[in-house]
């Protein structure tokens, strides 16, 4: 009889511990993915967070730039350009993405060391983009080569200096 009274308590304890174990890991993974923006294991990365190593700030700038474009935060993206290198007025800049690009995400970056120098880095950027209509430059897609430079006023900050179809 005593065993029959203990059985429901043991069963409830077993179920609770199974729920805690299965739910706990999922929460940590979700939290680490949400808080892991800017993390990757390699220079040439997939854009998906896969390790606890932070991206260098010059690479993170490009991920942030295209995330801002994707989210429709065109003012934030425009501010990531070096002031004397901005390609157009803000309204033309915003329209060049808003009117042509549906979604965009960085798949990977590859530094082009033969065209880079300290404080001036050139990257081949592989983008996963869908277009509303053909992009109004070059091949009809967002250019794949991007140059970033250190901000003279803040050496820890990087800014976009150029975009193009080749170095």
Secondary structure, 3 states (H helix, E strand, C coil): CHHHHHHHHHHHHHHHHHHHHHHHHHHHHHHHHHHCCCECCCCCCCCCCCCCCECCHHHHHHHHHHHHHHCCCHHHHHHCECHHHCCCCHHHHHHHHHCCEEEEEEEEEEECHHHCECCEEEEEEEEEEEECCCCCCCCCCCCCEEEEEECCCCCCCEEEEEEECCC
